[in-house]
Amino acid sequence: MSPNPSKQKGNRLERAVVNALKEHEVKATRSWGSDGRSMGLAEEVDVLIDHEGLKLACQVKARKKLGKLVKPDTEVVDCQVIKEDRGEIFFVVTLSKFVEILKNGS
C-alpha cells in the first residue's frame, strides 16, 4: 500500500520549513513521524523552532489553495491579521518576514 498523498505533501512541507529556517541560521527540528510526542510535546507539533532561547511549537498545514481571508497580499501588506468571533487574534506572515522579525525584532 502506498503512503497517503496528503501525508507525503505535509511531510515535504515540514522538511522544507525546517530547511528554509536553517538556511537563515534559525534552529528548527522536525518531529519524528510528525508527532510532537517524539520531542516531549503535544501530538500536533510538527516543527520546533528554537532561536536564541525562544521556543515556538509549530503545526504545519499544506492546502491546495488558501482562502483570501487567510493569505495576505504581500505586494501591499506585511501580514494578515485574522480572528474568529470570540476567538484569539492571529498574524499570518511570510516565512521571510517571520525570519526577519525573529532575527531583527522588526
Residue, then its C-alpha position, 0 to 999 in steps of 0.5 A: m500500500s502506498p503512503n497517503p498523498s496528503k501525508q507525503k505533501g505535509n511531510r515535504l512541507e515540514r522538511a522544507v520549513v525546517n530547511a528554509l529556517k536553517e538556511h537563515e541560521v534559525k534552529a528548527t527540528r522536525s518531529w519524528g513521524s510528525d508527532g510532537r510526542s517524539m520531542g516531549l510535546a503535544e501530538e500536533v507539533d510538527v516543527l520546533i523552532d528554537h532561536e536564541g532561547l525562544k521556543l515556538a511549537c509549530q503545526v504545519k498545514a499544506r492546502k491546495k489553495l488558501g482562502k483570501l481571508v487567510k493569505p495576505d497580499t504581500e505586494v501591499v501588506d506585511c501580514q494578515v491579521i485574522k480572528e474568529d468571533r470570540g476567538e484569539i487574534f492571529f498574524v499570518v506572515t511570510l516565512s521571510k518576514f517571520v525570519e526577519i522579525l525573529k532575527n531583527g525584532s522588526 
